[in-house]
Amino acid sequence: MGSWPSVARDSRPAARLSPNTSLERMFWTYGFRGRPARALVEVLATLIDTSSRRGGTFDLGSATFDMTRIATGQLDAYVRSLVRG
């Protein structure tokens, strides 16, 4: 069995955020929930295009999971777009 890190009851483990500051190398996820889809893609298009060659974009389907990957430094950013009608 694997071992679990020991954390004291009143302490919190430190976040290990990614040191990346380059949009072109950004490894990120986005929340693609809602309609109309065309409006959401229009909002995200520049970010997706900028980071698609040297970075990566994903819709992982879970904002909670996405945020834990930010805290562990496995992803650089989480973007949630809202379309107001």
C-alpha positions as CSV (number, residue, x, y, z in Angstrom):
1,M,0.0,0.0,0.0
2,G,1.1,3.6,-0.7
3,S,1.7,6.0,2.2
4,W,-0.3,9.1,2.9
5,P,1.4,12.3,3.9
6,S,1.1,13.1,7.6
7,V,-0.5,16.5,8.2
8,A,-1.2,17.8,11.7
9,R,-4.8,18.6,12.5
10,D,-4.4,22.4,12.5
11,S,-1.9,22.7,9.7
12,R,-2.3,23.0,6.0
13,P,0.1,21.7,3.4
14,A,1.6,24.5,1.4
15,A,0.4,24.9,-2.2
16,R,3.0,24.2,-4.9
17,L,2.0,26.6,-7.6
18,S,3.5,26.4,-11.1
19,P,6.3,29.0,-11.7
20,N,5.2,29.3,-15.4
21,T,4.2,32.9,-16.4
22,S,4.2,32.4,-20.2
23,L,0.8,32.2,-21.9
24,E,2.4,30.3,-24.8
25,R,3.6,27.5,-22.5
26,M,0.5,27.5,-20.3
27,F,-0.7,24.1,-19.4
28,W,-4.3,24.8,-18.3
29,T,-7.9,23.7,-18.0
30,Y,-11.2,25.5,-18.6
31,G,-14.7,25.1,-17.5
32,F,-16.8,24.5,-20.6
33,R,-20.3,24.4,-19.1
34,G,-23.3,26.1,-20.6
35,R,-24.7,27.5,-23.8
36,P,-24.4,28.9,-26.3
37,A,-21.2,27.0,-27.1
38,R,-20.1,29.5,-29.8
39,A,-20.0,32.4,-27.3
40,L,-17.9,30.3,-24.9
41,V,-15.4,29.3,-27.6
42,E,-15.2,33.0,-28.7
43,V,-14.2,34.0,-25.2
44,L,-11.6,31.2,-24.9
45,A,-10.3,31.2,-28.5
46,T,-7.3,33.5,-28.0
47,L,-6.1,31.6,-24.9
48,I,-6.5,28.2,-26.6
49,D,-4.7,29.3,-29.8
50,T,-1.9,31.0,-27.9
51,S,-1.1,27.9,-25.7
52,S,-1.9,25.1,-28.1
53,R,1.5,24.7,-29.7
54,R,3.9,24.8,-26.7
55,G,1.4,24.3,-23.8
56,G,-1.8,22.4,-23.6
57,T,-5.5,23.0,-22.9
58,F,-8.1,20.6,-21.4
59,D,-11.7,20.4,-20.3
60,L,-11.4,17.9,-17.5
61,G,-15.0,18.0,-16.5
62,S,-14.5,18.8,-12.8
63,A,-13.8,22.2,-11.4
64,T,-12.8,20.7,-8.0
65,F,-10.3,18.3,-9.6
66,D,-9.0,21.2,-11.8
67,M,-8.4,23.4,-8.7
68,T,-6.5,20.6,-6.9
69,R,-4.2,20.3,-9.9
70,I,-3.5,24.1,-9.6
71,A,-2.6,23.7,-5.9
72,T,-0.2,20.9,-6.6
73,G,1.5,22.7,-9.5
74,Q,0.4,20.2,-12.1
75,L,-1.6,22.8,-14.0
76,D,-0.9,26.5,-14.5
77,A,-4.4,27.9,-14.6
78,Y,-8.2,27.2,-14.5
79,V,-10.4,29.5,-16.5
80,R,-14.2,29.5,-16.1
81,S,-16.1,31.6,-18.6
82,L,-19.7,32.6,-18.0
83,V,-22.1,33.7,-20.7
84,R,-24.7,36.1,-19.4
85,G,-27.9,36.3,-21.4
